[in-house]
Each structure stands twice: as C-alpha cells, then as structure tokens.
C-alpha cells in the first residue's frame, strides 16, 4: 500500500472518524475543527483517494457519500511496517533504543513496554 500525502491522510482521518457512508459536508465539518478547508480542495482530494482505492463513492439523492475501502488499522499497519523496514531494518529494539536515547521515553512508557512484553512471553 502506498503512503498517502499529508493532505490525503487528513481527509482519510476525517472519514475514519465518521460513521460511513459519510458525505462531503460531514468530512468538511470534521476537517474544519482543525483549519479551514476549501470545498474544492476536499473534493479534489476525495477523487484522488478514490483513484488510489482508499475510498469508494456513490450518489445518494443529490449528495455524494464515501465509504472507506482501507481501514485506519490497515493503513497504519502498512505505514508502520514500511517505516520499520526503511529506518530500522525491521528491528523493534532499534526503534525503542532510538526513542530511549532521544529522551522520548518516560519511566511510565518503559514500565508499560515491560508490561506489554511480559504479557506476550
């Protein structure tokens, strides 16, 4: 699965937040909580997402509605796998080590990670 540009990812996050099928106006309403999106920009990005097989659309009355083909979980799984392969040669230890050395892990994070690992042993 290809990585989405940031703007298209924002549209997908708005779709995933909503109960499908979701209308263009509902998507814009979710997006406007963050910043003002022009309707034409949203429509252009929705067309791209349909072309990339992330969304399907149908006309219901006078309105067009969109349903995700790719779930948020599917996309994040693919993104994470690609990131891990590209940057850490699929090494979880390498990622955790980078986070730890960068000071991005609190003691609570480390305890949570230990707990998570002990449950999988």
N, C-alpha and C positions, 0 to 999 in steps of 0.2 A: 504494500500500500504506500502510495506516495505521500510525502509530508505536505500538509496544507500551508499556504502562505498565512501570515498572521491574520489578515482581514477575513479570509475564508474560515479560519479556525474560530474567530469571534462569532461569525454567523452560525456555525455549527454548534457552538456552546449555547447560543440563544435557542436554537432548535431543540437541543437535548434538554434544556431547562423546561421546555413546554411539553404539553401533552399532545402527541401527534394525532391526527394531522394538524399542522399549525399554519396559520395564514401569514401573508406578508406583513399585515398590520400588527399581528401578535409578535412577530420577530422584531419589527421596528420598536415596538413598545418595550420589549426586553432589552434591546440594544441601547435605547435612549436613557436607560439608567446609568450607563457608563459615559456616553458622549453622544452628540447629535450625529445621526447617520442620515444622509440624504436617501430618500426612497429609491432613486435611480441607481445609486451605488449598491444598495441592498439587492435590488433586482438583478443587477449585473453579476454580483457575487453568487446569487442563488442559481443563476443559469450556469455559471462555471461549476458549481457543486453538483448540479445535475449531470453535466458533461463528464465530470470525474467519477460519477456513480456513487456519490456520497448521499444524494437525495433523489427522491422521485417526487413528481408533482402531478396534480390533476386539478381540473377546473371543477369547482362546486358552485353552481349558480354563477354569480358574477365575480366570484373570488377564486384565486388560485391558492391551493394548500400544498404543504410539503410534508413528506414523511421521510425520516432518516433511513437509509439503507445500511449505513455503517453506524454502529452504536458507539457511544463515548468510550466504553470499555475496550471495544475492538481497536479503536483508533489509538488510544493511549497505550495499549499493549504493543501495537506496531511501532509507535514512536519510541517507546522505551527500549524495545529490542534493537532498533536501528541506532539509537543513541549509545547504548551499551556496547554494541558491536564496533561502532565507529571510534568511540573515545576510550573504551576500557577493555577492548578485546573480550567482551562478554564476562568480565570479572567483576562480580558484585563487591568483592573485597577491595578492588582498586577504586571503585566508586566511593565506598564507605571511607576508605583511607583518605581520599581527596577531601571529602566533606569534613572529616575529623581534623585533618591538618589545616584546613581553611578556617577552622573555628566555627563552622556552621552547625555543629552537633552539640547540644546541651547534654548535661548529665541525664536529664529525663529522656532525651532521644536515645541515648546509649542504653539506658535501662529498658526502654520499650523495645529496642532492637534485640537485646538479650532475651527478653521475654518471648518475642516473636520466634527467635531461633530455637529456644528450648521447647516450644510447642511443636516444632517441626522435626525434632530429633526422635 
